[in-house]
């Protein structure tokens, strides 16, 4: 297992949306957590009155209930159900589509009315309109029925999508080499920690105007988050404070990916020195999110966050209570990481975040120690 003893401490963890458009993939791990559609209600804000309810079962079987109107304006509903067809990593990165389904449009008649007793099962009819559905994020779908199309977003209940990352999460990262490289017993075991992420603010805004930049020696495959992205700071740690401890900008889950990333040479002489910190981000315009590794952070009133010379990037897919990330390495192997892991055209890192109650905190049983 790759080892790294993390030194220094920075109270910044960020969340934003990386395009990952510089990346292509030639292979992917079979151990990646699947990216599935988010369950719930979806609607097209430009065509009010029509929408779908989505449910996802075991092995990605998807059920949709479509509600709309017939040619006379009478409310009507149909059913759509089919296995989920996930995109490959190469397709996902190049097109943004995480998966699709194609199925016939089903129409049920003869069922029970509100004031009637149940008498017989409804009759199910296959309508002569093909259905195609594709998801570009877990909470946005494009639906086509016959010659009509809708661009639908999942309904938000009190919290906008760009703020779904705020909260307390159990975060797990694993690095799979065996599946991709064909080498036995070379995986890095999954590591877990609990993090508390604060509400997001846009890059460049007060009170601390934060801006990401690339290291002067950064590889060309590393891309910065979109300028309009939001970042989400994480609570700072207090290792010697009695009682529960909020794990801050680093911990067990990040140890291995930090050990693979070379520090920035920018601001080397700065008193606070270079740091390794995870940078989480979300871009509302593209509905995309990501996690990258910052290798230097300086400033007081204005903070500069440096990526590179090499990097580990995760595309993140956000649902209200679950976040899935698929990771790849960017740039040259500058720290002698075993070649089975440092495969720039391979997606072999897995990240899963599960939302926890706000009262949950990770803590150490030893005084003044995080782990």
N, C-alpha and C positions, 0 to 999 in steps of 0.2 A: 504494500500500500504506500502510495506517495505520502511523504511526511513533510510537514511545514510547521515551524513554531512561529506564530504570528506575533510581531512586536509592534509597539505603537498603538495608539487608540484614536479613532476619529468618530465623531458623533454624527456621521452622515451616512445614510443608506438611501438610495434613490431608485425610483421606478419610473420608466418611460417606455416609448415604443420604437424599437429599432427596425429598420426596413430589412436588414439582412440581404439586401439586393446584390451585394458583392459575392454572395455565397452560392455555390452549386454543390450538389452532393452526388457522390458516386456509390455510396453505401450507407446503410442505416442499421442501427441496432434493432433486433427483434424484441428487446426488453423495454422499449419505450412505452410509457403510459399512453394509451390511445387518447387522441383529442376527439371528443364527442360533441354533438350539439347540446346546447343548454336546454333543459326542459322549461316549459312555461308558455305564455301567450306572446305572439308576435303580431305586428301590424305594420302597414305601409302608411306613413303619415300623409302621403300625397293622395291616397285613395281610401279615405276613411270609410268604415263600415265593413271592411273585409279583413279577415285575419286567420291565423291558425293557432291551435293549441298543440304543443309538441311534448311527447313523452318518449323516453329512451329506456329500453329494457336491457336484459342481459345480452352480452355479445354484440351490442350496438344495434339491436333491432329497433327501428324508429316508427312511431305511430303519430300521425297528424290528423287532427280534426279541423277541416276547413269550414268556415262559416262565411256566407255571402248571400246573394240574392238570385232569384231566377229572372227571366226576361220581363216578368210583370212586376218586379220589385218585391216579391214575397220572400221573406227570409228562408234560407235553405242551408243545409250543411252536408258535407261529404267526408269520406274517410280516405286516407292515404297511408299505406303501411308497406314497409320493405326493409331488408337488411341495409345497414349503413356501409357505404363503400369509402373507406378512408383514402385520402391522397397519399402517395409516397412523399418522402421528405423532399425529393427533387421537385415534384409537382407543387407541393405546398409552398416552397421557397420561391419558385418562379412565378406562380399564379396567385398565391394567397388563399387558394381554395383548400379547406381542410378536409372536405369530403362531400359526397353526393349521394343521392338516391333517385332511382327511376321506378315508377310504379303506375298501375292503372288507377283511375279515379273511381271510387266505390260510392254507391248511393243506396241508402237503406229506406225501405217503405214498409208500412203495415205494422209498425211498432205501437207501443202503448202511448196513449195520450194522457194529459195531466188529469182529466176527469174520468178516464176509462179504466176499467179493470184490465189486467194483463190477460191476453187470450192466446197469443201465438208468437213465435219468434218472428222478427222482421225479415223481409226478403231483401237480399243483397244483390244489387245489379252493378255490373261493370259498365261505366260510361265510356263513350267513344272518344275520350280526350286524354292523350298521354300526359303524364305529370313528370316534371324534372325539378329537383330541388338541389341547390348547392349552398354550402355554408362557407363564408369567408372568415368568420370568427365564430366562436360558439354561440354568439348572441346576434348574429346577422345572417339572414338567409335570402336567397333569390329563388322565387317560386314561379314556374311557368306551367300553365294548364292550357292545352291547346295553343291558341295564338295570343293569349293574354299573359302578362307578367307582372309581378309585384316584387318590390325591394323592401323586405320587412326587417324590423329590429325588434328584439325582445323588449317587452314592457318593463320599465323601471318603476319600482315601488319605493319612492322616498329617497333613493340614492342613485345619482347618475352613474353611468357605466365607468366614467373616468375616475370615480371615487371608490369603486368597489374594492380597491386594494387596501384601503385603510382598515385597520383592525388587528387582531391577534391571530397568528397563523402557526401551525406546525409545518415546518419546511424540511423536506428530505431531498438530498442530492445523491445520485449514484453515477458511476462512470463505468461503462461496459466496454471492455476491449475484446473479450473472448468471442462474442457473437460476430463482431465485425472482422477482426483480424484472424480468427481461427486459432487463437492461442488458448490453451487450456489454463484454467485457474489464474487468470490475469485480471479479473475484474477488481475494481475498487469497491469495497463494501459500502452500502448506503450509510450516510451519516445524517443525523436529524438534530434540529434545534427549534426552539420556539422564538418567534420574533414578533414585536409589536410595531406595526407600521402606522405612521401618523398621516393625517389627511394631506393630499398632494397640493403642490403649488407649481406654477409654470416656471420653467427656466428663465433666469434673468429678472425675476420679480423680487420686490422687497419682502421682508426686511433684509434677507441675505441673498443678493443677486448671484445665482450660481450658473456657471457656464461650462459645458464639456468641450475639451479640445483633444487633438491627437498629439502624442509624443512626436518629437522631430524625427525619430527613427521608426515610427510606426509603420507596419506593413500596410500596403494599399488595400488589402482585403478588409481592413477594419473600417466600419462605418459609424459615424456619430448618430445619436438619436435625432429625430426631426426637431427643428428649433421650437416648435409650438408645443412640445411634449410637457407633461407634468411629471415631477419627481416626488417621491414619497419618503421623507426622512424616517429613520427608525429610532426608537427610544434608545438612549445611551445606557450603558451598563454601570452598575455601582457594585463592584465585586466585594467591597468590605462593608457594605450596608447590611445591617441585620435584616433577616426576613427574606422574602422573595426577591429575586434578581431579574431585571429585564436584560436579556442578552442583547447586546448592541450590534456593532457593525461587523463583528466577526465571531466565529465559533466553530464548533465541530463540523457543521455541515459544509462550511466554506474552505476548510483546511486544505483539501486536495486540489481544488481548482485554483486556490491562491498559490499553491506550491508550484504550479505550472506556468505562472505568469511572471514575466520579468518586470522589475520596477522601472518606472520612468526615470530618465536622466535629467528631465526638466526640474528646476528648483531643488537640485540636490543639496545645495548649501543652505537652503531655507531652514530656520531654527526648528520648525516642527517636523521637518523631514518628509520623505515619501511614505505612502501608506498603501495597503491593500484594502479596498472597501468594495462591496457589491453595489452596483448602481442599477436600481430598478426604475423603469420608466413606462409611461403610457401616452400614446398619441391619439387624442379623440378624433382627429380628422380621418385617420386611416383605421381606427379601432385596433391598433396593434400595440403590443407591449413587449418589453424585453428586459433582460438582465445582462449587464456587462461588468467587467472588473476595472475599477479605477486604480491607477498605480501611483498617483501623486495628487495631493489636494492642498492648496495654499490659499491664504487670504483670510480677511476678517469681515469687512463690509461687503466685499465681492470675493466669491470663492471660485477658483478655477479647478476643475476636475479633469485629470489627464487619463486617457486610454492609450494603451500600448506601452512598449513596442509590440508585444503580442497580446492576445486577448482570448478569453473564453466567453462566447455569446450564447444566450438562451433566447429563442422566441418564446414568448409567454402567451397563453390562451386563458382568458379570465372569465370565470363564472362567479356568481355571488358568493358561493361557499367553497370554491375549488379553483385552483390555478394549476395548469400543466405547462411545463417548459421542456423543450427539446433543444439540446445544446450541441454546439460545434466549436472547434478551435479555429482561431483566425491568426494568420501570420506564421512566421518561422518558429521552430522549436528552439528557443533561446536558453533553455535551462536544462537540457539533457534529459527531458522526460522520455521514458521508454517509447519507442516508435509505435508500439501497439496502441498507445493512447493518442499520440499527436498525429492525427490523420486529418488534415485540413478539409478534405472533401467528404468527411464522414460525420454523420450525426450519431453520437454514441453517449451523450450525457442526458440524464433524466432528472427532472425536478418536479416535485409535487408539493403543493401547499394546500392544507386543509384548514378552514376557518375554525377557530376555537372561541369559547366564551371570553369576554374581555377580562374576566377575573383570573384567567389561567396565566401563570408565569413560570418560567423555568428557573430553578435555583440549584445551588450547590449545597451538598451536605458538609463541605469543608469551609472553614472561615476564609474569606478573601480569595477563594478560588472559584473560577467559573466551571472548570472540569477537573 
